[in-house]
Amino acid sequence: MKKLLLPLIAVLVMILSSCAVGPDFQKPQVDTLDIYRFDSLKVDSIANLEWWNLFDDPILDSLVITSLRNNKDLLIAVSRIEEARANLGFTKADIYPKIDIQAGATRGDYALAFRLPELGNNFNVSVPLSWEIDFWGKLRRANESARAQLLASEYSLRTVQLGLISEVVSVYFQLLDYDQRLKIAEETLRSRNKSLNIIQQRFDQGIIPEIDLNQAQIQKEIAASAVPIYRRLKVKTENVLNILLGRLPLEIERGKILKMQTIPPDIPPGLPAQLLERRPDIRQAEYLVMAQNAQIGVAEAMRLPAISLTAVLGFASTDLSSVISGGPAWSIGGNLFGPLFNFGKNIRRVEIQEEKTKQALLGYENTVLNAFREVEDALVEVQTFREQVSAKRRQTIAARNALSLSRERYDGGVTSYLEVLDAERSWFTAELELSDIRRSYLTALNSLY
């Protein structure tokens, strides 16, 4: 027993001390900016996953929570994590010995390549054990790859979560924008109907020319045609939001109207280098590089001989009733299998995995570049849309005042109806654009968070 124990210990020590072939993973290094160009605060901040609460709209909060529970894409991402976790367990099992059970029964005059002198029976029960010694680290590299895939899938879930929340918030603001535009169109239609009635009476009395009546009719129909447009867009946007919520098309409850939405305080995006740790899509790409890098080691190990141990413990008898009582039988052995000549197939396998790793690394670098671009885009959008909202609000106030004055001048016979029409068009357009820019400003804040 001692003679067998010492070699076995020596083999185990050799196995445990052996190194896995293939390159060890090195965290990708990328250049970063010192500060963001359009960061007005220039100080660090703490990322807040629940940034949508800063808009102080309870309905929006409930919609986000519903989407996180029911969205189908999110549930798929959760399922992929479970798949990756199961795959890790599946791969990890290859490191340990494999134990099976076999049983069989035969009758005949032929066994083990020899003709027997007479017919006979053979019954057997055995427990075979097989173990591939991970001398070159092939199984460990495969396990490393599976573990990195699991981590990548977890960061993928966070990426989907953040994207889903952002999309729900953006679509909700778009819905409020269409509500506001529909309200403007309906108010404008009522106003122009009232103006048209007055113009019609004046025309009937011969006070004004027919061209004024025609112009009033045109403006009324322009407003009338805008109403169904925004009704249609409102319903289609509700349908989009319902899909994000994981439910059938229903009417969406509203909270605050668009122009009453709370504008969150300015929050700086932090230092650029922190983006590499903060963004889950970057972390996901990093672990995908790690997973693919480990596959190089798997491919290199497949070029080298594989060593496996086998052992069988069982019972055999010519009589079924005595198959156990007849005494045990055993065998132990080892196998070595190595590639000799396969026209460069194993070398090409390594090269394939190396190129895939290069692709994964380039994908990581591209993800980082896009992340910086998105932050810079959001920063400049927040800054410029804020300025636009202020300018457009002043324009709307001026347009409303100009419309009032034009109507007074027209009623007093000082100017033509064309001036009133021009003022009405300016006010209508300014109101619609102000609603759209408000929505863009809120969406830019959402994108930055």
Phi and psi in degrees as a GROMACS rama.xvg file:
@    title "Ramachandran Plot"
@    xaxis  label "Phi"
@    yaxis  label "Psi"
@TYPE xy
-64.8625  -32.9023  LYS-2
-63.9728  -34.4635  LYS-3
-80.0091  -31.8268  LEU-4
-68.7491  -42.2036  LEU-5
-64.0089  -47.6439  LEU-6
-61.3275  -36.7274  PRO-7
-63.9485  -42.3718  LEU-8
-63.2294  -40.3705  ILE-9
-62.1814  -41.767  ALA-10
-63.7137  -44.4064  VAL-11
-63.1429  -40.9554  LEU-12
-62.1554  -41.3592  VAL-13
-63.7401  -39.4907  MET-14
-65.7126  -47.0444  ILE-15
-68.3344  -29.0039  LEU-16
-90.175  -8.34723  SER-17
-71.2873  152.419  SER-18
-100.455  145.906  CYS-19
-77.4185  135.44  ALA-20
-75.3323  163.804  VAL-21
96.5375  159.92  GLY-22
-73.7099  138.786  PRO-23
-74.0338  149.852  ASP-24
-70.5207  133.522  PHE-25
-117.564  128.255  GLN-26
-58.466  127.157  LYS-27
-61.4012  138.969  PRO-28
-106.734  129.499  GLN-29
-131.459  152.223  VAL-30
-75.5011  142.759  ASP-31
-128.465  162.768  THR-32
-80.8587  159.618  LEU-33
-76.3235  -44.2736  ASP-34
-143.022  162.536  ILE-35
-79.7201  142.897  TYR-36
-60.8909  -37.6572  ARG-37
-110.422  21.9391  PHE-38
-81.7339  108.363  ASP-39
-78.8986  -18.4543  SER-40
-97.0165  -29.2975  LEU-41
58.6753  31.0861  LYS-42
-132.647  167.243  VAL-43
-78.2896  159.383  ASP-44
-141.646  169.603  SER-45
-109.943  127.282  ILE-46
-66.8577  137.634  ALA-47
-122.014  112.233  ASN-48
-61.5166  -33.7971  LEU-49
-93.8179  48.9711  GLU-50
-65.8606  -24.1427  TRP-51
-64.5662  -21.5919  TRP-52
-68.2684  -18.9769  ASN-53
-66.4571  -20.4649  LEU-54
-79.145  -9.05457  PHE-55
55.3954  48.4052  ASP-56
-126.433  104.434  ASP-57
-58.4357  -33.6878  PRO-58
-65.9287  -42.4286  ILE-59
-60.5674  -42.1121  LEU-60
-60.3197  -43.2712  ASP-61
-66.8744  -35.6675  SER-62
-65.8647  -41.4724  LEU-63
-63.1837  -45.6001  VAL-64
-62.1803  -40.9837  ILE-65
-62.2709  -42.3819  THR-66
-64.4403  -38.5981  SER-67
-68.0208  -21.3155  LEU-68
-88.604  -35.1774  ARG-69
-118.783  -11.86  ASN-70
-61.8003  131.823  ASN-71
-69.4675  -38.9246  LYS-72
-62.6034  -37.1833  ASP-73
-67.9598  -40.3336  LEU-74
-65.5129  -33.7268  LEU-75
-64.3099  -42.2971  ILE-76
-63.1124  -38.8538  ALA-77
-63.5146  -42.219  VAL-78
-63.2573  -35.3029  SER-79
-66.9808  -32.13  ARG-80
-64.2887  -45.1094  ILE-81
-63.5085  -37.2077  GLU-82
-62.9525  -44.2434  GLU-83
-65.0672  -37.1935  ALA-84
-66.5714  -41.0288  ARG-85
-65.7301  -37.6885  ALA-86
-65.4031  -36.005  ASN-87
-63.6115  -45.6147  LEU-88
-63.1468  -37.7709  GLY-89
-63.2157  -44.0902  PHE-90
-71.4529  -40.0814  THR-91
-63.0515  -30.7707  LYS-92
-63.1762  -23.6911  ALA-93
-67.7415  -19.0804  ASP-94
-71.3789  -26.9139  ILE-95
-97.5005  161.634  TYR-96
-61.75  151.009  PRO-97
-108.169  123.425  LYS-98
-117.501  128.205  ILE-99
-125.595  -179.885  ASP-100
-134.521  137.27  ILE-101
-131.441  146.715  GLN-102
-148.232  146.335  ALA-103
-157.1  163.662  GLY-104
-146.014  133.395  ALA-105
-135.697  157.99  THR-106
-143.642  133.826  ARG-107
161.782  -172.339  GLY-108
-117.339  27.0184  ASP-109
-139.066  127.67  TYR-110
-157.108  139.445  ALA-111
54.4141  40.0328  LEU-112
70.1555  15.3872  ALA-113
-125.685  144.404  PHE-114
-82.1572  128.133  ARG-115
-88.1802  153.064  LEU-116
-67.4825  -22.7381  PRO-117
-152.001  166.738  GLU-118
-63.912  145.203  LEU-119
-155.445  166.513  GLY-120
-108.367  154.895  ASN-121
-145.071  122.422  ASN-122
-121.133  140.322  PHE-123
-149.451  148.002  ASN-124
-134.64  128.88  VAL-125
-144.33  158.245  SER-126
-121.929  93.6051  VAL-127
-80.3287  143.206  PRO-128
-124.106  132.833  LEU-129
-134.175  142.607  SER-130
-147.508  115.843  TRP-131
-85.0665  118.035  GLU-132
-73.1143  122.27  ILE-133
-82.4558  62.782  ASP-134
-66.5904  -38.0974  PHE-135
-97.5105  1.36869  TRP-136
81.6517  16.9102  GLY-137
-60.6644  -46.8458  LYS-138
-70.312  -35.7838  LEU-139
-66.4974  -38.6423  ARG-140
-66.7547  -38.5824  ARG-141
-63.9365  -39.3368  ALA-142
-66.302  -39.6564  ASN-143
-61.285  -41.4887  GLU-144
-65.1541  -43.243  SER-145
-65.5032  -38.0562  ALA-146
-66.0379  -40.974  ARG-147
-65.8128  -36.1691  ALA-148
-62.9171  -38.2215  GLN-149
-63.0989  -45.9519  LEU-150
-63.8092  -38.3488  LEU-151
-62.9872  -39.4643  ALA-152
-67.9243  -32.7172  SER-153
-68.1892  -40.158  GLU-154
-71.6189  -28.6227  TYR-155
-62.9717  -39.7243  SER-156
-60.6493  -44.9179  LEU-157
-63.3208  -37.31  ARG-158
-62.939  -43.8494  THR-159
-64.4235  -40.3388  VAL-160
-59.7971  -49.9342  GLN-161
-63.8327  -42.0406  LEU-162
-63.7996  -39.0892  GLY-163
-65.2794  -47.0447  LEU-164
-59.1525  -46.488  ILE-165
-60.5501  -40.6163  SER-166
-67.8417  -41.2638  GLU-167
-61.3166  -45.4559  VAL-168
-62.9004  -44.5013  VAL-169
-64.158  -44.8844  SER-170
-67.3965  -35.1426  VAL-171
-62.6659  -44.6297  TYR-172
-65.7747  -34.9559  PHE-173
-63.9905  -39.3493  GLN-174
-63.6245  -43.9882  LEU-175
-63.7686  -34.4454  LEU-176
-62.727  -46.2904  ASP-177
-66.8105  -34.0874  TYR-178
-58.8784  -46.1072  ASP-179
-65.3185  -42.8264  GLN-180
-65.8539  -38.5367  ARG-181
-63.7077  -41.6416  LEU-182
-62.2895  -42.2707  LYS-183
-62.6546  -44.1025  ILE-184
-63.7496  -42.0536  ALA-185
-67.3014  -41.3159  GLU-186
-64.268  -39.5204  GLU-187
-65.6905  -39.8516  THR-188
-62.7969  -43.3638  LEU-189
-62.7733  -41.6348  ARG-190
-64.1458  -41.9097  SER-191
-74.3224  -28.5708  ARG-192
-63.8447  -42.1955  ASN-193
-64.4787  -43.4614  LYS-194
-64.5215  -40.0654  SER-195
-63.1901  -39.1255  LEU-196
-61.6267  -40.5807  ASN-197
-66.7908  -43.7515  ILE-198
-63.5734  -39.4581  ILE-199
-61.8612  -43.5383  GLN-200
-63.6146  -42.0421  GLN-201
-65.1186  -39.6213  ARG-202
-66.4188  -41.779  PHE-203
-61.311  -29.5298  ASP-204
-88.7808  1.03685  GLN-205
75.7457  18.7799  GLY-206
-81.0334  -36.3726  ILE-207
-123.014  158.169  ILE-208
-75.3673  165.882  PRO-209
-66.7555  -26.5131  GLU-210
-61.7504  -34.8659  ILE-211
-65.0718  -39.8032  ASP-212
-63.888  -44.4162  LEU-213
-62.5169  -40.8732  ASN-214
-64.7533  -39.6872  GLN-215
-65.4354  -38.2589  ALA-216
-64.5969  -40.4593  GLN-217
-62.0189  -47.5435  ILE-218
-65.1455  -35.3317  GLN-219
-64.1918  -42.7494  LYS-220
-71.4831  -29.9754  GLU-221
-61.5886  -45.9172  ILE-222
-65.8251  -38.2854  ALA-223
-64.2788  -36.7108  ALA-224
-74.0317  -24.353  SER-225
-73.0116  -30.2908  ALA-226
-59.8834  -52.5851  VAL-227
-65.7124  -27.627  PRO-228
-60.3959  -48.8683  ILE-229
-76.0866  -26.6648  TYR-230
-63.2895  -44.9533  ARG-231
-63.6043  -46.963  ARG-232
-63.9154  -34.9292  LEU-233
-64.2994  -46.5139  LYS-234
-66.3097  -41.604  VAL-235
-64.7832  -36.0164  LYS-236
-69.3555  -38.2197  THR-237
-59.3378  -40.0689  GLU-238
-64.1788  -41.8024  ASN-239
-60.6468  -44.7902  VAL-240
-65.1438  -37.1539  LEU-241
-63.1034  -38.0943  ASN-242
-62.5575  -42.3987  ILE-243
-62.904  -30.587  LEU-244
-82.5497  -5.56012  LEU-245
72.8733  35.9899  GLY-246
-142.026  169.357  ARG-247
-68.83  157.94  LEU-248
-57.8258  120.653  PRO-249
-138.327  166.121  LEU-250
-71.7742  135.413  GLU-251
-91.9349  130.454  ILE-252
-72.1374  143.293  GLU-253
-108.847  153.624  ARG-254
-104.998  -118.906  GLY-255
-70.3711  146.701  LYS-256
-69.5361  166.069  ILE-257
-58.3758  -47.2539  LEU-258
-74.4842  -8.11806  LYS-259
-101.456  1.39575  MET-260
-64.2476  139.121  GLN-261
-70.6153  132.059  THR-262
-90.0909  116.051  ILE-263
-64.102  158.272  PRO-264
-66.8906  157.622  PRO-265
-62.9447  130.907  ASP-266
-124.612  119.632  ILE-267
-70.9508  152.095  PRO-268
-79.869  -0.137506  PRO-269
87.0094  -174.183  GLY-270
-77.5854  143.032  LEU-271
-54.9442  -39.1939  PRO-272
-62.3793  -27.3972  ALA-273
-69.474  -17.6984  GLN-274
-61.1262  -30.4525  LEU-275
-66.4955  -29.327  LEU-276
-94.5238  -22.3639  GLU-277
-88.8685  -33.6994  ARG-278
-84.6915  120.766  ARG-279
-67.4915  -27.8597  PRO-280
-67.9928  -32.1421  ASP-281
-70.0108  -43.0291  ILE-282
-64.8298  -37.6497  ARG-283
-60.5458  -46.528  GLN-284
-63.1314  -35.8235  ALA-285
-63.7872  -44.7237  GLU-286
-71.7873  -27.1954  TYR-287
-66.5094  -36.0556  LEU-288
-63.6767  -44.2612  VAL-289
-60.5702  -43.8013  MET-290
-63.3049  -42.658  ALA-291
-71.9686  -35.5425  GLN-292
-60.1212  -38.5152  ASN-293
-65.6586  -26.5855  ALA-294
-67.1016  -23.1022  GLN-295
-63.2833  -44.1467  ILE-296
-62.1073  -38.4856  GLY-297
-61.2233  -45.2454  VAL-298
-66.5567  -39.4692  ALA-299
-67.1778  -37.5205  GLU-300
-65.0315  -29.5755  ALA-301
-71.5114  -11.5991  MET-302
-82.5589  -12.4218  ARG-303
-108.018  160.088  LEU-304
-61.1973  143.768  PRO-305
-104.535  131.721  ALA-306
-112.414  129.567  ILE-307
-136.441  146.943  SER-308
-108.843  143.279  LEU-309
-132.804  146.191  THR-310
-149.039  147.321  ALA-311
-135.788  130.619  VAL-312
-126.104  126.081  LEU-313
-164.648  -167.12  GLY-314
-135.711  144.497  PHE-315
-143.561  144.688  ALA-316
-160.936  157.419  SER-317
-86.1897  -4.95483  THR-318
-126.324  124.636  ASP-319
-59.8096  -35.2861  LEU-320
-69.6492  -20.1015  SER-321
-113.586  18.231  SER-322
-66.2491  -29.3881  VAL-323
-91.7808  -41.7891  ILE-324
-74.2112  -11.9464  SER-325
-75.5187  -5.31951  GLY-326
101.322  149.166  GLY-327
-78.2872  158.334  PRO-328
-129.21  148.392  ALA-329
-147.899  161.143  TRP-330
-155.726  152.425  SER-331
-143.384  144.408  ILE-332
-164.643  177.124  GLY-333
-138.432  155.119  GLY-334
-133.416  146.803  ASN-335
-129.22  124.98  LEU-336
-129.575  125.337  PHE-337
-141.336  146.182  GLY-338
-69.7042  139.616  PRO-339
-110.044  -55.987  LEU-340
-152.428  114.281  PHE-341
-135.803  32.3664  ASN-342
58.7254  37.5863  PHE-343
77.5643  12.2835  GLY-344
-62.5326  -43.939  LYS-345
-69.1953  -34.3978  ASN-346
-64.6269  -43.1082  ILE-347
-64.4759  -32.0515  ARG-348
-62.6156  -41.0751  ARG-349
-64.4334  -44.0186  VAL-350
-62.5695  -37.2233  GLU-351
-61.243  -46.5285  ILE-352
-67.7298  -33.4421  GLN-353
-64.6305  -42.3224  GLU-354
-68.245  -37.2533  GLU-355
-63.2052  -36.1213  LYS-356
-67.0334  -39.5832  THR-357
-60.1716  -41.5592  LYS-358
-63.8493  -42.0097  GLN-359
-64.0267  -39.0313  ALA-360
-66.1276  -42.3149  LEU-361
-64.3112  -36.3483  LEU-362
-63.6405  -38.6181  GLY-363
-61.995  -48.3641  TYR-364
-61.9782  -38.5727  GLU-365
-67.362  -36.6758  ASN-366
-62.5413  -40.965  THR-367
-63.8398  -46.3979  VAL-368
-59.9701  -44.2244  LEU-369
-65.363  -34.3199  ASN-370
-63.7578  -45.4301  ALA-371
-63.5926  -39.4155  PHE-372
-62.7381  -42.9005  ARG-373
-64.2887  -38.7265  GLU-374
-66.3246  -45.9478  VAL-375
-62.0042  -41.0741  GLU-376
-60.9047  -45.2734  ASP-377
-65.0382  -40.4976  ALA-378
-61.9995  -47.1983  LEU-379
-69.8429  -32.1058  VAL-380
-66.1329  -44.7385  GLU-381
-58.9251  -45.6285  VAL-382
-65.1188  -47.8345  GLN-383
-77.036  -35.8475  THR-384
-68.1411  -32.8817  PHE-385
-60.9579  -44.1089  ARG-386
-64.8432  -39.3365  GLU-387
-65.2253  -40.9367  GLN-388
-59.6728  -44.2941  VAL-389
-62.8448  -44.7483  SER-390
-66.8078  -42.2432  ALA-391
-69.0618  -32.9056  LYS-392
-63.9443  -43.472  ARG-393
-64.0676  -38.2473  ARG-394
-63.7545  -40.4957  GLN-395
-64.9842  -41.9542  THR-396
-62.147  -43.3482  ILE-397
-65.7664  -39.2419  ALA-398
-66.8984  -38.475  ALA-399
-65.361  -39.9964  ARG-400
-67.3495  -40.1685  ASN-401
-64.2806  -37.4883  ALA-402
-64.4656  -42.9354  LEU-403
-62.3249  -44.8515  SER-404
-65.3574  -38.5234  LEU-405
-63.9591  -40.1209  SER-406
-65.51  -39.5908  ARG-407
-64.3584  -41.5574  GLU-408
-66.1732  -38.4463  ARG-409
-68.7288  -42.3377  TYR-410
-63.6436  -30.4146  ASP-411
-86.0928  1.27402  GLY-412
75.4392  16.7159  GLY-413
-83.242  -32.6649  VAL-414
-134.896  171.367  THR-415
-86.2086  169.841  SER-416
-70.9463  -19.31  TYR-417
-61.2069  -35.5555  LEU-418
-65.3336  -39.3286  GLU-419
-64.3745  -43.6465  VAL-420
-61.9969  -42.6233  LEU-421
-64.4318  -40.0292  ASP-422
-67.6215  -38.2816  ALA-423
-64.3698  -44.4677  GLU-424
-61.9499  -43.1168  ARG-425
-62.4494  -43.6215  SER-426
-67.544  -44.0531  TRP-427
-60.8292  -46.3656  PHE-428
-64.6511  -42.9278  THR-429
-63.2725  -40.48  ALA-430
-63.3791  -44.2797  GLU-431
-64.4014  -42.6475  LEU-432
-67.4058  -36.3522  GLU-433
-62.7126  -41.1698  LEU-434
-62.4606  -43.3827  SER-435
-65.5504  -40.9848  ASP-436
-70.7676  -36.0643  ILE-437
-58.8077  -45.4893  ARG-438
-62.2672  -41.7353  ARG-439
-63.5127  -38.2506  SER-440
-65.4163  -45.6029  TYR-441
-63.8259  -38.8872  LEU-442
-66.4586  -36.2844  THR-443
-65.0446  -41.1653  ALA-444
-61.4946  -43.2015  LEU-445
-60.4233  -43.635  ASN-446
-63.6106  -39.5758  SER-447
-64.6796  -44.9679  LEU-448
